[in-house]
């Protein structure tokens, strides 16, 4: 994952967390099975794999659809 892509993904996560009033730890537990996921993403130059990004984005979309019901 490029630095630009990682930063874009992190911004996406931060907007999602803000909309749903969710802590970084809770997001990590719920969507990445790692309570430190967001903290690691903030400081790591590498970032997650593209497969992980796809899975997390799908889970985020599902969460938002279910919240609308």
N, C-alpha and C positions, 0 to 999 in steps of 0.2 A: 504494500500500500504506500503510495507516495505521501509526502508530507502534506501536500495540498488536499489530497483525498482524506487523509486522517483528520485534518483540521475541519473540513467540511462535514465529515461524519460526526465529529465531536460537537460542532455547532448544532447539528440536527438533534443529537441526543440532549443537549442543554435546552433547546427549545421545547422538546418533548417533556423533559423533566419539569420545566417551568409551567407548562400548560396543565400538567397533571399533579403538580405540587408533590414531587417525588424526590427523595434524597438520592444522591449519587450511589450510596451503598444499596439502597432498595432497588434502584434501577439495575445495578450490577447483579444482584441476587436474582431478580426476576427475569432478566433478559439474557444474561451471559453466564449465569450460575457461578458468578464470582463477585463477592462484595467489593472488591478493589478494581473492578473493570474500568470504571470511569476515571478513577485516580490514575491507573496505569496508562490509560489512553492519553490523558493530559500530559504525562511526563515522558512517555516512550516515543522514541523517534520512529519506531517500526509500525506499530499499530496492529490490529487484528488481521486475520486472513480475509480474503474477499468472501469466502464461504461463510465465515462468522458474521461479517457485515450483512450479508443477505439474510441470514437466519434472524439476526436481531431486528433488521428492518421489517421483516415479515411479522415477527412477534409484536412489534410496535404498532403496525397497521391493524393487526387482529385486536390488540388491546383497545385501540381507539374505536374500532367498529363495535366492540362489545360495550364500551362506555356509552355509545349513542343509543343503545336499546333501552 
